[in-house]
């Protein structure tokens, strides 16, 4: 999840993404995933990391 926070800070210019509401954070995460799969970020987000993040969110009630 730290990787997503770092990507949000760098690409979306969000200074403290961990302070975003859970719904907004999850949407930004999905945007990063989409941009990554389209090759627009220059970095790849592995599918395993995506699945792990989603499972962690579900088990923690969306808490980052």
Rosetta blueprint (number, residue, H / E / L):
1 X L
2 X H
3 X H
4 X H
5 X H
6 X H
7 X H
8 X H
9 X H
10 X H
11 X H
12 X H
13 X L
14 X L
15 X L
16 X L
17 X H
18 X H
19 X H
20 X L
21 X L
22 X H
23 X H
24 X H
25 X H
26 X H
27 X H
28 X H
29 X H
30 X H
31 X H
32 X H
33 X H
34 X H
35 X H
36 X H
37 X H
38 X L
39 X L
40 X L
41 X L
42 X L
43 X L
44 X L
45 X L
46 X L
47 X H
48 X H
49 X H
50 X H
51 X H
52 X H
53 X H
54 X H
55 X H
56 X H
57 X H
58 X H
59 X H
60 X L
61 X L
62 X L
63 X L
64 X L
